[in-house]
Amino acid sequence: MQGEELLFAGIPGRHGSKARQVRVRFSEERVAPRFDTSTGTIELWYPHRDHPEVQALLNSKRNRFCYFWQTRESGHTHAWLLSSP
């Protein structure tokens, strides 16, 4: 926890992955996920800390995974937060 955001350190899940951490921020405004190539950070926004996906991330004792997808032209992005079964 850093102020009003959560920061999770991690390791790449597969060869060629560049992500090293996930930053979760809170904002009522809808903001698309993005990837900061200079820091290797996937940045996600949720409306509030009590959002079900955020709570599942915080409460899970299992391994957590974050996948980030971006079109070649960088116009569209999507991210998924998952935990192992």
Helices and strands as residue ranges (DSSP letters): E 5-9, E 21-26, E 34-36, E 41-46, H 52-59, E 64-70, E 77-83
